[in-house]
Amino acid sequence: MDTPPPLPVALGQLVAALETQGFDVVERGYDAQSFGNQLIELAGPTDLPATAVRLVRDRGLWSVEVQLDGGDWFGPYELTLAIENGRYSTRALSHVESRDLTLDAIARLPRSRSSIHQVYERLLGFRREYNRQFTRELDSG
């Protein structure tokens, strides 16, 4: 079996920080034949609304996603915007930004069911807006 390359420093720090907060690595995957794709998934403590975090390397690019209440996965930037009741936008993140925004979002997620529901509804609204914009671009192209 091939050995995966080491994580970028900031993402290794993210995994270590999550482990100190009670997250456990539950899956590690690596496929040298498929562009070196990797997956690391961590399950969170049961008392957190962020039930899991996954790091994915797809064709050389790393992304981080947070799972809410065992449901959908969201990027840390979108999650931060939803927590802050911000307007939809999207952007690429550096590894350092991914680390920092993920840890900050997990710490700031509300604990009450009604508040988490509001954050989740905002995130679903972001997805609808993304799909609307993407469809409009396809139609005009």
N, C-alpha and C positions, 0 to 999 in steps of 0.2 A: 504494500500500500504506500502510495506517495505521501510525503509529509507536506502539509500546507505551509506556505510562507508565513512568517510572523505577521501579526496584525500591525497596522500603522500605530504608532505610539499612542496617540490620543484615544483610539478605539480600544487598545489594550487597557488604558487607564479607565475607560468607561466600564469595561467588563469587571475590572478589579473593584471599582467603586460600587457597582451594582451588587457584587458578591458581598461586600461589607454591609450592604443594606438588606441582606437576606435573600437576594436573588440567587438561584442555582442554575448552573449550565445544565440543560436537559437534552440538548442536541448539538452535535458538531458534525458538519458535513464538509467534504472537500472533494472536488472532482477535477483532477489534473487534465483530463481529456476534454472537459467542457470549459475552456478558457480559464481554468483555475478557479472556477466558482466556489464560493464558500458560504456556509451558513453557521451561525452561532445563535442559539436561542436560549434565553434565560427565563425561567419561571419566577415570578415574584411572590412575596409573602401574601398569604390569603387576606390580610387586612388592608391591602392597597387596591385602589381602583385600577392601577396599571398592573395587569396580571402577568404580562410577559414583555420582554424586549428581544428583538432579533436584529442581528447584524448580517447583512447580505452583501457578498461580493459577487457582482454579476458583470462578466466581461471586463474585469479590472476596476470597476467602480464600486465603492462601498456606500451602502445606505443603512440607516438605522430606522426602525419602526417600533412603536409602542402599541401594545394591545390593551384595549380598555375592556374591563369586566369580561374577559374571555371571548370578546366579539371581534370587531374589526380592528385593523392595524392602521396606524397613522404616523406620519413623519413628525419629528420633534418641532419643526418650525410651525406646521399647521396646528399641532397640539397647543403650542404656546399662544398662537393667535386666538384659538378658541377659548383658552383659559382667560385671556385678557379681553375677550369680547371684541377682538379686532376684525378688520375687514379682510376678506379673502385676498391672498396673494401667494405667490410661490417663488422659490429661489433655490439655487444650489447652495449646499452647505459644505464648508471645510470639515475635516475630521474633528478639529478642535471645536467648531461650532456645534457639530452633531453631538459631541460628548457633553458640552456645557448645556445646550438646550434640552437634551434628554434628561439629564440629572435635575435641571431646574424644573422642567415640566412635571416630572414624577413627584418632586417635593411640593409643588404648588397645586397639584390636582385636588379638587375638593373631595371630601370624604362622604358627604351626604348624597343619598340617591338622587334627590331632586336636582342638586347642583351638577352632579356628574351627567345626568340626563340633559341638562342645558348645554354642557360642553359637547356632548355627543351630538346633539341636534345641530349645533353650530358646525361641527366637523362634517356632518352629512350635507349641510348647506354648502360648505366649501366644495365637496365632491360634485354636487349638482352644478355649481358655478363653473368648475373646471370642465365638466362634460359639456355644458352649454357653450363655453368659449372654444373648446376643442372642436365641437361639431360645427360651429360657425366658421372656423378656420378651414375645415375640410370642405364645407359647402362653397366657400369663396375661392378655393384653390383649384 
